[in-house]
Structure formats: structure tokens, C-alpha cells
């Protein structure tokens, strides 16, 4: 089945902007034209593609079609580069999954080195970002080291080093007698969200126990650092993000000799390898500047 490119563009624009009016403005057409294109596409597919709410969201079929449209745009951009043709009037768009700590420490320079690309980022834990690839919801992802997703290539990038940190005052209050299993069970702990296992893994690495400390849920990489500096709790922070705070004494390691390295891979759909070659090259270069050899 072939699809009309303007119909696919209308679908992508509605899901990207969240409304028919905003989609129309981005495409330079009327909201009525966008509505007609979506209706024609739904009639052709035989299924509802958009949940018409505020904001508009895609049904599973709508999300898959929108991603197909973006993949076609990436492949057309590759063809234009290979044949030295004039670039398309709009940059190609890439939807990918990345963990928040990578975004905060090294991934943005990679994006900046691919100027003719628009990025649509999905934030998820590195141990779960591969799930987005499995569902076909993204074309590439920064993942924890592991087996490649079926139909994808995996490129090891290195490891992001983490250090358990807290403020000097927090250390004096909660760990005056040492970083023990008993102290770790009582001291408030920072955690990113329910998927975040770094703190628990570090506790097991250090003392072999599995205490359940009181938790602050704080889904922000920079907020994590600020909360640790403020004495709210202790947490695992990427070393590149807290190096200055450690040097200045605003943060201290819970244990100087207990770092944790999280190996990362760049996984992408094999069908999109050629189209995403400039992105892959930029990701590799940015990772080399920050990550350590895994």
C-alpha cells in the first residue's frame, strides 16, 4: 500500500504539534486541509489514527505511520546527499530514545554536529530505551550494553562513570559512623524514577545488602545534582556532571573507591543505517570526548 506524502506529512505535523491548527500553520495550509488529509488517510487505512483531544495524540497505527513518514524523509535526505541534489525544503526529522544523563553530559554536542536534522527525543532509562526500538516507535536509541534489538545494529560507545555523592553536611549527619548497610537503610536517597536502579545496584556493590532507604523521586539530571548539593539526599551522579562540584567541595563521594560504570551502545534500525550515518558519526565523536572505554 502506498500513501500520499501530503497525507503523511499532515499526520506527522498533527502528532508533533498536538493540534490541527498548529499543524496547518507549520505546513502552510488551512486547518480544513489538514483535517481532510487526515480523514483521507484514515479512510485508506481503515482505522482511526489520531485521538482528537487536547493535545492530539496518535493511536498505535497513527504512531507507526508517522514514524514511517519520518523514516521516508531520512531516506530521501540520504538520497539527496548521495546524488548531490538540492536538499529538501524542510530538514529530515529523527525520533530517537536517549537517557537523561547522556543528554545532560554528552549527547547534545552530537546533535549540534548534525545541522540538517530535526530531533524528536524520547527520554527513558538506558535499560529501557531499547524497548522503544522493539516497538518500532524510534529509529535509534542510546541503550545499556546488551544484545542488539532484532533488526538493529549496535555500536558500543563507552561507559558513563557514576559516583555516589552527597553534601558534606549530609555526610556528617547520616554517615558519621561510616557508609554501612544500616546507615544506607536510614539515609534519604535520590532516585530518578521507578525505573532507576543505579542507587540500589551501588548499595549491593558496596555492602552486598538490599536495604530500602527513604526515597526522593526527582526526574531531572541537573536537579539531581542540585538536590545532592542542597543536602536533600545522596544519589548516583554522572562524574562529568559533578566534577566541578567535587573539586569545589560542594559534593563529596560517599566512598572514594566505589565508582560505577554504565556501558552504553548506540542502536539503530538496520534499514536506516545509511540514512543515519552522519548522526552515528556525530554520536561516536561526542561519546569519545566524555565516555570512558567500556
N, C-alpha and C positions, 0 to 999 in steps of 0.2 A: 504494500500500500504506500503510495506517495502522498505527501502532504504539501499544501500550498505554503510557500515560505512566509508570505504576509500573515497567514493564519497562525503559524507557529510563532512568529515574532510578536503577534498580539498576545498570545498566551504567555510567553515568557515575560513580556512587559507587565501584564496584569499581576503575575505572581511576584515579580521583582518589586514593583511599586506599591502593591496592595490595593489598588483601586483602578476602575476603568478610566476615570478622569485623568489620573496621573499617567497611566499607560498611554492614553491618547496624546497627552502633551509631549511625552518622550518620543512618540512615533511621528508626531506632526500631523495627526489625523483627528477626526472628531470622536467623542465617546461613542456615538452611534455606530461609527465604522468599526471600532474595536468590538463592540457588542455583536455586530453582525458577523465578524470574522470568528469570534469565539463560538457563536451559535452554529456556524457552518462547520467548524472543526468538530464540535460535539456531535452534530448530525452525522458526520463522516465516520467518526469513531464509534458512535452508538453508545456513548457514556458521558456522564457529567464530568467535566474537567476542572471546574472551579467551584469552591464553596463561596457563594456570593454573600459575604459578610463584611465586617469592617475590622481588620483588613481582610481582603480576599485571600484565600489560601487554596492550594491545589489538592485535588483528590489524588490518590496514588497514581491513577492513569495520567492525570494532568501533570504531576511532577515528573513522571518518566518522559512524557512528550516534551516538556520544557527543557529537560536535560538533553534530550536528543537534538533539539533545535540548537542548543549551545554547542554541543559536540560538532554539529554540522558547520557552525560558524568557525570553530577552531580548525577543522579540516580545510575549509575554504581559505582561511588565512595562511595555512601551510602551503597550499597550492599556489597562492599568490606570491609567497616568498620564493618558492622553488622555481616558478616561471618568470620571476621579476616583473610581475604585473602590478598595476596600481593597487594600493591597499583598499579594503572596503571602507565605505564612508563611516562606519562605526567600528570601534575595536572589538575583537572577539572577547567573549566572556568565559571565564573558567570558574567552576564551582569546585571547591576542594575543602577537605576537613583538616584541621590543624589543632593541636593542643594549645591552651592559653599560654603556657610557659615558653613554648617555642616562639609564639607570636610576640611575646614580650622581650625576648632575648636575641633572636637571630633571623626570624622569618621575614620581617618587613623589608630589610635590605634586599632580600631575594626578589620580592615583589617590585621594588623600585628599579631593579635592573631588567625588568621586562616592561618597557614603557608602552608597548602597543597591546596591552591586555587589561581587561577589567576583571577584578577578582570578586568572587562571592564566597566568603569564608564561613564555614560551619565550625564552631568551636566545640570540641569534645575531648575527653581524656584520651591520651595517646594509646591506652589499652583498648579503647572502644572506637577509635576513628576508623579502623578497618571495617567496622560494621556498615558504615556509610557506603563504602565501596561494594560490599557484598549486596547491598540493596540496590545498587545502581543509582544512588542519589548524588554521588560526586564522581568526578573523573580522576581525582588524585587525592592522596592523603599522606600526612605525616603520622606514622604509626610507631608503636613499640616494636622492637625487634621480634620477628616471628616468621612463620611460614607466609609466603606470598598468598594473597587472596586469589582464588581461581580466576584466571583470565587477566591477571595483573603481573607486572614486573616490579621487583623490589630492589631498591638501591640503598645499601647501608650508608648512613650519613655520619655516624659517630655517636657519642653519648653526651647527654646533658648532665653535668655533675650537680648534685644537690648537697646541701649542708643543712643540718638541723640547727636552727638559730633561735635566739631569744634575746631580749634586752638584758643588760647587766642587772637591773633591778628585779626582773622576773627570775633570773637565775638565783639571786640572793634569797628570794622569798621561797621558791619552790624546790630548789636543788642545792640548798646549803650543805646537805649531808651527802651529796653526790647524785649522779644520774642513775638511779636504781629503778627496778621494776615497781617498787612501792611508790616512789616519787612520781614516776611517769603515770601511774594509775590515778594520781590526785591532781597533777598539774593541768590546767586548761590547755587544750591542744587546738591548733588551727587546722581546718580541713577545707578543701576547695568545694567539694560537693559529695554526694553519696557515692560517687564512683571513685573518689580519690583514696587510694590505698597506700600512698607513699609513707605517711606517718606510721601506719600500722606495720608496714614492711620494715621500716627503720627500727622500730621498737623490737621486733622479732630478731632483727640482725644484731642488735646491741645486747639484748638480755635473754633472748630465747622465749620470753613470755608473751602473752597476748592480753595485756590489760586493756580496759575500755575507759580511757580518760574522758573527762567532760570536754565537749567539742563546741567550737565556734565554726559555723559554716560561713565561708567568705569566698565567693566565686570571682576573685579578681587577683591577678598575679601581683600587680603593684599594691593593691590593698592588703594582700598577704604580708608583704614586706612592711608596710606602714603599721599594720596591726602588731607585728612582732616588735617593731621599734617602740610602739606605744605601751608595750607590756601586756597586751591583751592575751597572749598565749605564745606557745612555741610552735614552730612548723618547719617543714622542709621547703627551703627556698633554693632556686637555681643560683649557683655560685656567681655567674656573670651579673645577676640582678642585685646581689647583696655584697659584692666585693668592696664597694666604696664604704658601705655601712660597717663592714667588718674592720676595715682599715681605720675608720674614724672612731671605732669603739661603741657605736650606737647599737650594734648587734655583736653577739659572741656565739661561737659554736657551743652546742651542748657538750659535744665530745670532739676534740680536735682531730682525732684519728679515725673518725667514723663517717666518711663521705658515702654517698650512694650515687652510682652512675646508672642512668636510664638510657640504654641504646635506642636509637631511632632509625627508622627507614623511611624512604620516600617510595610510596607505592602508587602506581598509576595504571589505568586500563591499557592493556597491550595494544588495543586498537588505536589508542591516542598517543602512542609513544612518539611518533614522528611529529605530530602536531604540537606536542608539548615539549619538544626538545629544548627550545630556548628557556622554558620555565625550569626544566630539570637541570640545565647547566647553571642557572642562577641559584637554584636551591643548593646544589653541591658546593658552589663557591661560598655562599653565605654560611653554610654549615661548617665548612673548613675553618672559617675565621673564629668560630665560637666553640664548637663541639670538640670533644677530645676523642682520640681514636678509641673505638669500642673494643 
